[in-house]
């Protein structure tokens, strides 16, 4: 039990350090060796958890996407908030997690360039599309005609994306 817990702690430390490295110098300028050194973890332990830099990068991106999705999902599914309140709270999400959003913006190029990240890129794009759809559906329910709902949805979506 202790070994498993230590292993999870080591993996978490590697992921946190990897996030910092990727955030500060990007995918190209980061190595698994540097991550392990910065995390004070042996190279062997790092390679036991992750076979290469791409694998740890993918995990960091996945975790960041999930965190952002969870923040938005909680707001979108709230039954206590009106649609307008949900929109306002969603538009504030990037300012609450600037580092995560900036990391995703920086990572987008890497996701587009490297074929091993195609699935992650699709996940990221689907997440973005769901936000647009949320705005569009909500505005339709508020009574806006299709053209206006589409235009306002685009504006809200672009405002959200432009926050980081």
Protein Blocks (a to p, Z undefined) as FASTA:
>chain_A
ZZmmmmmmmmmmmmmmmmmmmmmnojmlpcfklmmmmnopafklmmmmpgbfklmmmmmm
mmmmmmmmmmmmmmmmpmkbcfklmmmmmmmmmmmmmmlmmmmmmmmmmmmmpmklmmmm
mmmmmmmmmmmmmmmmmmmmnopafklmmmmmmmmmmmmmmmZZ
